[in-house]
Amino acid sequence: MKRVYVAGKYDDKDITSILNNMRLGIRTCTELLLKGFAPFCPWLDYHFALMLRDNEKLDRESYLKYSMTWLGVSDCVLTLPNWEKSVGALDEIEKAKKLGIRVYHKINEIK
């Protein structure tokens, strides 16, 4: 299975926009899985936050390190619309290029 790191907007100006970003990211990852790829879906990170106990904490840096580690072993990156407006996605694309990981902008480009 080809490992596809999906990069796009997560954070936004309000909760509705954040939820819409999550919906698009998770839906795209679902489509990739249905096509036989192994997607990395950062929008599912909220599951970790829901499982934390009172004395446990995951900060933003922990999530970023976790995501970037998966990016480093991905076969390619797929960007979502408006990825250019995301500081995180910009960093992910920069790292992918430094590592020589191919970046796609449309799901049907991935073979």
C-alpha positions in Angstrom: 0.0 0.0 0.0 1.3 3.4 -0.9 1.4 5.7 2.2 -0.2 9.1 1.5 0.2 11.9 3.9 -2.7 14.3 3.5 -1.9 18.0 4.1 -4.5 20.8 4.5 -6.2 23.3 6.7 -7.2 22.2 10.2 -7.4 25.3 12.4 -9.6 28.2 11.3 -11.5 31.3 12.4 -14.4 29.6 14.0 -15.6 26.1 15.1 -17.8 25.6 12.0 -14.9 26.3 9.7 -12.7 23.9 11.7 -15.3 21.2 11.6 -15.6 21.7 7.8 -11.9 21.4 7.4 -12.0 18.2 9.5 -14.8 16.8 7.4 -12.9 17.5 4.1 -9.7 16.0 5.5 -11.3 12.8 6.9 -13.5 12.3 3.8 -10.5 12.6 1.5 -8.6 10.1 3.7 -11.6 7.8 3.4 -11.6 8.0 -0.4 -7.9 7.2 -0.4 -8.4 4.2 1.8 -11.2 3.0 -0.5 -8.8 3.3 -3.5 -6.3 1.1 -1.8 -3.9 3.7 -0.3 -2.8 4.0 3.4 -3.6 7.6 4.3 -2.2 9.5 7.3 -5.1 11.6 8.5 -4.1 14.4 10.9 -7.8 15.4 11.4 -8.2 12.2 13.5 -5.8 13.6 16.1 -8.7 14.7 18.2 -9.1 11.0 19.2 -5.9 11.3 21.2 -7.2 14.4 23.1 -10.5 12.5 23.9 -8.5 9.7 25.5 -6.3 11.8 27.8 -6.7 11.3 31.5 -6.8 14.3 33.9 -3.1 14.3 34.6 -2.0 13.8 31.0 -1.3 16.4 28.3 -0.4 16.5 24.7 0.6 19.9 23.5 0.7 21.3 20.0 4.4 20.5 19.6 3.7 16.8 20.4 1.1 16.6 17.6 3.4 18.4 15.2 6.3 16.0 15.9 4.0 13.0 15.6 2.7 14.2 12.2 6.1 15.1 10.8 7.4 11.7 11.8 4.7 10.1 9.6 5.4 12.5 6.9 9.0 11.4 6.8 8.1 7.8 6.0 5.3 8.6 3.5 5.5 7.8 -0.1 3.8 11.0 -1.2 1.8 14.0 0.0 -1.7 15.0 -1.1 -2.7 18.6 -0.6 -6.3 19.7 0.0 -7.8 22.9 -1.4 -6.6 26.0 0.5 -3.6 24.3 1.9 -1.6 27.4 1.1 -3.5 29.2 3.9 -2.3 26.8 6.5 1.0 27.4 8.3 1.1 23.7 9.2 0.5 22.5 5.6 3.1 25.0 4.3 5.7 23.4 6.7 4.7 19.9 5.7 5.1 20.7 2.0 8.5 22.3 2.6 9.6 19.2 4.6 8.3 16.9 1.9 10.3 18.8 -0.8 13.5 18.7 1.3 13.0 14.9 1.7 12.3 14.4 -2.0 8.7 13.2 -1.3 6.4 13.8 -4.3 3.5 16.3 -3.7 0.2 15.8 -5.5 -2.6 18.4 -5.5 -5.4 16.1 -6.9 -6.4 12.6 -5.6 -6.6 11.2 -9.1 -2.9 12.1 -9.8 -1.7 9.5 -7.3 -0.9 6.1 -8.9 
